[in-house]
Amino acid sequence: MLYLILFNYTAPLEALDRVLPAHRAHLDAHYASGHFLMSGPFFPREGGGILARAESREEVDAIVARDPFVIENLVQVRVITWGPNRRSADTPQAWLPDAVVATSA
């Protein structure tokens, strides 16, 4: 299953920037484990998002709880369980094995 993890910054950017190296290390660990597919900030810089893959919502919640931004109480988090059923031909099938490839008319 895929999950959208949405961060809304609740602290000044200076506070976030101090924790950013630890947050990036957390991201890197979950890219290495295969949980995270993509991530990045929103513009304007008011938050950010992660596209994650996991076996359960509980697994995602545990990963999010260990994020330094969350530990330091710098963000509000919303996790959305997402079950895409269509994908472009450019999207790796491994990301969405049950999704149908959309065709143009």
OpenMM code with the backbone's topology and positions (N, CA, C; nanometers):
from openmm import Vec3, app, unit

residues = "MET LEU TYR LEU ILE LEU PHE ASN TYR THR ALA PRO LEU GLU ALA LEU ASP ARG VAL LEU PRO ALA HIS ARG ALA HIS LEU ASP ALA HIS TYR ALA SER GLY HIS PHE LEU MET SER GLY PRO PHE PHE PRO ARG GLU GLY GLY GLY ILE LEU ALA ARG ALA GLU SER ARG GLU GLU VAL ASP ALA ILE VAL ALA ARG ASP PRO PHE VAL ILE GLU ASN LEU VAL GLN VAL ARG VAL ILE THR TRP GLY PRO ASN ARG ARG SER ALA ASP THR PRO GLN ALA TRP LEU PRO ASP ALA VAL VAL ALA THR SER ALA".split()
positions = [
    Vec3(0.0845, -0.1172, 0.0000),
    Vec3(0.0000, 0.0000, 0.0000),
    Vec3(0.0892, 0.1238, 0.0000),
    Vec3(0.0392, 0.2294, -0.0617),
    Vec3(0.1109, 0.3565, -0.0625),
    Vec3(0.0493, 0.4518, 0.0390),
    Vec3(0.1329, 0.5428, 0.0863),
    Vec3(0.0900, 0.6416, 0.1849),
    Vec3(0.1478, 0.7771, 0.1475),
    Vec3(0.0655, 0.8798, 0.1592),
    Vec3(0.1111, 1.0174, 0.1452),
    Vec3(0.1318, 1.0705, 0.2864),
    Vec3(0.2523, 1.1126, 0.3151),
    Vec3(0.2845, 1.1694, 0.4459),
    Vec3(0.3036, 1.3187, 0.4237),
    Vec3(0.2161, 1.3980, 0.4816),
    Vec3(0.2175, 1.5422, 0.4613),
    Vec3(0.2591, 1.6119, 0.5899),
    Vec3(0.3620, 1.6955, 0.5800),
    Vec3(0.4111, 1.7722, 0.6935),
    Vec3(0.3697, 1.9178, 0.6776),
    Vec3(0.3154, 1.9758, 0.7835),
    Vec3(0.2873, 2.1190, 0.7888),
    Vec3(0.3791, 2.1768, 0.8962),
    Vec3(0.4672, 2.2681, 0.8563),
    Vec3(0.5618, 2.3245, 0.9520),
    Vec3(0.4875, 2.4104, 1.0544),
    Vec3(0.5177, 2.3901, 1.1817),
    Vec3(0.4560, 2.4673, 1.2895),
    Vec3(0.5601, 2.5467, 1.3676),
    Vec3(0.6841, 2.5380, 1.3268),
    Vec3(0.7945, 2.6074, 1.3935),
    Vec3(0.8641, 2.6977, 1.2920),
    Vec3(0.9396, 2.7950, 1.3393),
    Vec3(1.0160, 2.8802, 1.2480),
    Vec3(1.1148, 2.7972, 1.1652),
    Vec3(1.1436, 2.8449, 1.0449),
    Vec3(1.2356, 2.7732, 0.9567),
    Vec3(1.3731, 2.7540, 1.0203),
    Vec3(1.4145, 2.8490, 1.1032),
    Vec3(1.5443, 2.8357, 1.1697),
    Vec3(1.5485, 2.7097, 1.2568),
    Vec3(1.4391, 2.6813, 1.3260),
    Vec3(1.4323, 2.5608, 1.4098),
    Vec3(1.4334, 2.4352, 1.3231),
    Vec3(1.3604, 2.4388, 1.2128),
    Vec3(1.3586, 2.3248, 1.1209),
    Vec3(1.4967, 2.3019, 1.0606),
    Vec3(1.5631, 2.4095, 1.0219),
    Vec3(1.6952, 2.3970, 0.9603),
    Vec3(1.7973, 2.3348, 1.0560),
    Vec3(1.7827, 2.3596, 1.1863),
    Vec3(1.8747, 2.2996, 1.2844),
    Vec3(1.8580, 2.1476, 1.2898),
    Vec3(1.7369, 2.0994, 1.2646),
    Vec3(1.7070, 1.9562, 1.2736),
    Vec3(1.7138, 1.8892, 1.1360),
    Vec3(1.7272, 1.9694, 1.0306),
    Vec3(1.7232, 1.9176, 0.8936),
    Vec3(1.8247, 1.8060, 0.8672),
    Vec3(1.9499, 1.8151, 0.9122),
    Vec3(2.0426, 1.7035, 0.8864),
    Vec3(1.9935, 1.5704, 0.9452),
    Vec3(1.9380, 1.5734, 1.0650),
    Vec3(1.8856, 1.4503, 1.1258),
    Vec3(1.7621, 1.4012, 1.0507),
    Vec3(1.6772, 1.4935, 1.0062),
    Vec3(1.5590, 1.4572, 0.9270),
    Vec3(1.6026, 1.3899, 0.7968),
    Vec3(1.7036, 1.4462, 0.7313),
    Vec3(1.7525, 1.3872, 0.6056),
    Vec3(1.8137, 1.2490, 0.6287),
    Vec3(1.8817, 1.2302, 0.7399),
    Vec3(1.9359, 1.0974, 0.7718),
    Vec3(1.8223, 0.9970, 0.7911),
    Vec3(1.7145, 1.0413, 0.8540),
    Vec3(1.5956, 0.9567, 0.8705),
    Vec3(1.5390, 0.9202, 0.7332),
    Vec3(1.5276, 1.0192, 0.6451),
    Vec3(1.4791, 0.9923, 0.5092),
    Vec3(1.5692, 0.8905, 0.4398),
    Vec3(1.6999, 0.9134, 0.4453),
    Vec3(1.7949, 0.8242, 0.3776),
    Vec3(1.7809, 0.6801, 0.4259),
    Vec3(1.7615, 0.6620, 0.5555),
    Vec3(1.7461, 0.5268, 0.6102),
    Vec3(1.6233, 0.4583, 0.5517),
    Vec3(1.5175, 0.5351, 0.5297),
    Vec3(1.3946, 0.4741, 0.4782),
    Vec3(1.3925, 0.4650, 0.3262),
    Vec3(1.4745, 0.5437, 0.2582),
    Vec3(1.4973, 0.5167, 0.1155),
    Vec3(1.5725, 0.3844, 0.1024),
    Vec3(1.6733, 0.3656, 0.1869),
    Vec3(1.7537, 0.2428, 0.1813),
    Vec3(1.6700, 0.1189, 0.2124),
    Vec3(1.5725, 0.1324, 0.3011),
    Vec3(1.4880, 0.0180, 0.3375),
    Vec3(1.3787, -0.0087, 0.2346),
    Vec3(1.3606, 0.0861, 0.1411),
    Vec3(1.2566, 0.0704, 0.0401),
    Vec3(1.1223, 0.1291, 0.0784),
    Vec3(1.1136, 0.1909, 0.1954),
    Vec3(0.9861, 0.2495, 0.2377),
    Vec3(0.9536, 0.3793, 0.1646),
    Vec3(1.0532, 0.4631, 0.1398),
    Vec3(1.0272, 0.5937, 0.0803),
    Vec3(1.0576, 0.5903, -0.0685),
    Vec3(0.9653, 0.6452, -0.1472),
    Vec3(0.9798, 0.6492, -0.2924),
    Vec3(1.0204, 0.7870, -0.3424),
    Vec3(0.9706, 0.8917, -0.2776),
    Vec3(1.0085, 1.0289, -0.3118),
    Vec3(0.9696, 1.1203, -0.1973),
    Vec3(1.0376, 1.2350, -0.1903),
    Vec3(1.0086, 1.3308, -0.0836),
    Vec3(1.0596, 1.4678, -0.1239),
    Vec3(1.0122, 1.5694, -0.0528),
    Vec3(1.0619, 1.7035, -0.0772),
    Vec3(0.9742, 1.8094, -0.0147),
    Vec3(1.0263, 1.9335, -0.0135),
    Vec3(0.9519, 2.0442, 0.0464),
    Vec3(0.8434, 2.0959, -0.0472),
    Vec3(0.7461, 2.1637, 0.0133),
    Vec3(0.6458, 2.2365, -0.0643),
    Vec3(0.6980, 2.3778, -0.0874),
    Vec3(0.6449, 2.4424, -0.1882),
    Vec3(0.6803, 2.5821, -0.2170),
    Vec3(0.5530, 2.6636, -0.2238),
    Vec3(0.5403, 2.7691, -0.1423),
    Vec3(0.6430, 2.8193, -0.0515),
    Vec3(0.6735, 2.7172, 0.0575),
    Vec3(0.7827, 2.7392, 0.1249),
    Vec3(0.8349, 2.6418, 0.2220),
    Vec3(0.7528, 2.6448, 0.3517),
    Vec3(0.6372, 2.5792, 0.3444),
    Vec3(0.5458, 2.5724, 0.4589),
    Vec3(0.5250, 2.4294, 0.5059),
    Vec3(0.5912, 2.3356, 0.4399),
    Vec3(0.5754, 2.1952, 0.4737),
    Vec3(0.6456, 2.1100, 0.3705),
    Vec3(0.6127, 1.9822, 0.3713),
    Vec3(0.6729, 1.8906, 0.2758),
    Vec3(0.5944, 1.7617, 0.2710),
    Vec3(0.6363, 1.6742, 0.1816),
    Vec3(0.5644, 1.5489, 0.1655),
    Vec3(0.6567, 1.4333, 0.1335),
    Vec3(0.6067, 1.3151, 0.1644),
    Vec3(0.6770, 1.1900, 0.1369),
    Vec3(0.5768, 1.0934, 0.0761),
    Vec3(0.6171, 1.0260, -0.0301),
    Vec3(0.5403, 0.9137, -0.0825),
    Vec3(0.6086, 0.7887, -0.0296),
    Vec3(0.5346, 0.7108, 0.0492),
    Vec3(0.5916, 0.5942, 0.1163),
    Vec3(0.5170, 0.4676, 0.0776),
    Vec3(0.5877, 0.3570, 0.0931),
    Vec3(0.5291, 0.2249, 0.0688),
    Vec3(0.5534, 0.1419, 0.1947),
    Vec3(0.4474, 0.0741, 0.2415),
    Vec3(0.4606, -0.0091, 0.3612),
    Vec3(0.3510, -0.1142, 0.3624),
    Vec3(0.3691, -0.2131, 0.4484),
    Vec3(0.2714, -0.3215, 0.4614),
    Vec3(0.1462, -0.2773, 0.5367),
    Vec3(0.1602, -0.1767, 0.6252),
    Vec3(0.0453, -0.1369, 0.7064),
    Vec3(0.0560, 0.0091, 0.7479),
    Vec3(-0.0569, 0.0650, 0.7866),
    Vec3(-0.0600, 0.2012, 0.8389),
    Vec3(0.0204, 0.2086, 0.9687),
    Vec3(0.0145, 0.1044, 1.0489),
    Vec3(0.0890, 0.1028, 1.1746),
    Vec3(0.2398, 0.1134, 1.1497),
    Vec3(0.2868, 0.0485, 1.0446),
    Vec3(0.4287, 0.0571, 1.0099),
    Vec3(0.4662, 0.2002, 0.9729),
    Vec3(0.3812, 0.2649, 0.8936),
    Vec3(0.4067, 0.4042, 0.8548),
    Vec3(0.4031, 0.4946, 0.9775),
    Vec3(0.3042, 0.4757, 1.0635),
    Vec3(0.2947, 0.5581, 1.1841),
    Vec3(0.4203, 0.5450, 1.2699),
    Vec3(0.4754, 0.4252, 1.2793),
    Vec3(0.5978, 0.4045, 1.3574),
    Vec3(0.7168, 0.4757, 1.2935),
    Vec3(0.7246, 0.4720, 1.1608),
    Vec3(0.8322, 0.5419, 1.0896),
    Vec3(0.8205, 0.6920, 1.1113),
    Vec3(0.6997, 0.7447, 1.0964),
    Vec3(0.6762, 0.8886, 1.1138),
    Vec3(0.7104, 0.9312, 1.2566),
    Vec3(0.6750, 0.8502, 1.3541),
    Vec3(0.7007, 0.8851, 1.4946),
    Vec3(0.8493, 0.8996, 1.5242),
    Vec3(0.9350, 0.8355, 1.4443),
    Vec3(1.0802, 0.8436, 1.4651),
    Vec3(1.1463, 0.9560, 1.3852),
    Vec3(1.0675, 1.0303, 1.3075),
    Vec3(1.1239, 1.1416, 1.2299),
    Vec3(1.1647, 1.2532, 1.3264),
    Vec3(1.2860, 1.3058, 1.3149),
    Vec3(1.3293, 1.4131, 1.4044),
    Vec3(1.2381, 1.5358, 1.4038),
    Vec3(1.1774, 1.5696, 1.2903),
    Vec3(1.0829, 1.6815, 1.2885),
    Vec3(0.9654, 1.6542, 1.3823),
    Vec3(0.9210, 1.5295, 1.3876),
    Vec3(0.8090, 1.4915, 1.4744),
    Vec3(0.8554, 1.4857, 1.6199),
    Vec3(0.9695, 1.4235, 1.6432),
    Vec3(1.0227, 1.4124, 1.7795),
    Vec3(1.0404, 1.5499, 1.8421),
    Vec3(1.0872, 1.6463, 1.7632),
    Vec3(1.1115, 1.7824, 1.8130),
    Vec3(0.9853, 1.8691, 1.8098),
    Vec3(0.8720, 1.8103, 1.7698),
    Vec3(0.7433, 1.8810, 1.7670),
    Vec3(0.7483, 2.0066, 1.6789),
    Vec3(0.8069, 1.9927, 1.5595),
    Vec3(0.8208, 2.1041, 1.4662),
    Vec3(0.7171, 2.1018, 1.3549),
    Vec3(0.6394, 1.9946, 1.3473),
    Vec3(0.5452, 1.9772, 1.2362),
    Vec3(0.4142, 1.9151, 1.2855),
    Vec3(0.3097, 1.9389, 1.2079),
    Vec3(0.1871, 1.8604, 1.2172),
    Vec3(0.1933, 1.7625, 1.1015),
    Vec3(0.1485, 1.6406, 1.1245),
    Vec3(0.1585, 1.5365, 1.0225),
    Vec3(0.0199, 1.4828, 0.9902),
    Vec3(-0.0020, 1.4607, 0.8619),
    Vec3(-0.1217, 1.3910, 0.8157),
    Vec3(-0.0744, 1.2758, 0.7275),
    Vec3(-0.1218, 1.1562, 0.7561),
    Vec3(-0.0895, 1.0386, 0.6754),
    Vec3(-0.2171, 0.9949, 0.6053),
    Vec3(-0.2085, 0.9817, 0.4743),
    Vec3(-0.3228, 0.9407, 0.3931),
    Vec3(-0.2894, 0.8066, 0.3291),
    Vec3(-0.3733, 0.7076, 0.3532),
    Vec3(-0.3585, 0.5783, 0.2866),
    Vec3(-0.4099, 0.5954, 0.1447),
    Vec3(-0.3290, 0.5519, 0.0481),
    Vec3(-0.3619, 0.5783, -0.0922),
    Vec3(-0.3511, 0.4491, -0.1709),
    Vec3(-0.4553, 0.4183, -0.2453),
    Vec3(-0.4575, 0.2976, -0.3267),
    Vec3(-0.4788, 0.3290, -0.4729),
    Vec3(-0.3781, 0.3870, -0.5404),
    Vec3(-0.3944, 0.4195, -0.6818),
    Vec3(-0.4262, 0.2942, -0.7633),
    Vec3(-0.5204, 0.3085, -0.8542),
    Vec3(-0.5563, 0.1938, -0.9383),
    Vec3(-0.5195, 0.2145, -1.0845),
    Vec3(-0.4613, 0.3300, -1.1160),
    Vec3(-0.4117, 0.3581, -1.2515),
    Vec3(-0.2753, 0.4233, -1.2402),
    Vec3(-0.1921, 0.3999, -1.3407),
    Vec3(-0.0590, 0.4598, -1.3431),
    Vec3(-0.0201, 0.4867, -1.4869),
    Vec3(0.0729, 0.5788, -1.5047),
    Vec3(0.1271, 0.6028, -1.6379),
    Vec3(0.2246, 0.4908, -1.6715),
    Vec3(0.2530, 0.4749, -1.7974),
    Vec3(0.3494, 0.3730, -1.8398),
    Vec3(0.4887, 0.4029, -1.7850),
    Vec3(0.5158, 0.5290, -1.7501),
    Vec3(0.6459, 0.5688, -1.6970),
    Vec3(0.6639, 0.5343, -1.5493),
    Vec3(0.5560, 0.5060, -1.4788),
    Vec3(0.5635, 0.4744, -1.3364),
    Vec3(0.6064, 0.3289, -1.3192),
    Vec3(0.7084, 0.3038, -1.2381),
    Vec3(0.7539, 0.1656, -1.2205),
    Vec3(0.6414, 0.0740, -1.1715),
    Vec3(0.6267, -0.0391, -1.2361),
    Vec3(0.5230, -0.1343, -1.1982),
    Vec3(0.5411, -0.1812, -1.0540),
    Vec3(0.6645, -0.1894, -1.0080),
    Vec3(0.6901, -0.2341, -0.8707),
    Vec3(0.6247, -0.1422, -0.7678),
    Vec3(0.6089, -0.0136, -0.8015),
    Vec3(0.5449, 0.0797, -0.7095),
    Vec3(0.3962, 0.0508, -0.6969),
    Vec3(0.3334, 0.0132, -0.8084),
    Vec3(0.1880, -0.0067, -0.8130),
    Vec3(0.1560, -0.1342, -0.8887),
    Vec3(0.1866, -0.2493, -0.8325),
    Vec3(0.1715, -0.3742, -0.9076),
    Vec3(0.0286, -0.4056, -0.9495),
    Vec3(-0.0701, -0.3535, -0.8783),
    Vec3(-0.2096, -0.3828, -0.9113),
    Vec3(-0.2747, -0.2749, -0.9969),
    Vec3(-0.2027, -0.1682, -1.0262),
    Vec3(-0.2602, -0.0576, -1.1031),
    Vec3(-0.2545, -0.0868, -1.2528),
    Vec3(-0.3590, -0.0455, -1.3200),
    Vec3(-0.3689, -0.0604, -1.4649),
    Vec3(-0.2939, 0.0553, -1.5299),
    Vec3(-0.2242, 0.0282, -1.6385),
    Vec3(-0.1568, 0.1342, -1.7124),
    Vec3(-0.2622, 0.2122, -1.7900),
    Vec3(-0.2680, 0.3426, -1.7654),
    Vec3(-0.3632, 0.4290, -1.8347),
    Vec3(-0.3183, 0.4466, -1.9790),
    Vec3(-0.4122, 0.4446, -2.0683),
    Vec3(-0.3822, 0.4641, -2.2099),
    Vec3(-0.4479, 0.5915, -2.2571),
    Vec3(-0.3872, 0.6546, -2.3549),
    Vec3(-0.4463, 0.7764, -2.4109),
    Vec3(-0.5467, 0.7373, -2.5181),
    Vec3(-0.6468, 0.8219, -2.5324),
    Vec3(-0.7539, 0.7934, -2.6296),
    Vec3(-0.7105, 0.8264, -2.7698),
] * unit.nanometer
topology = app.Topology()
chain = topology.addChain("A")
for resn in residues:
    res = topology.addResidue(resn, chain)
    for name in ("N", "CA", "C"):
        topology.addAtom(name, app.Element.getBySymbol(name[0]), res)
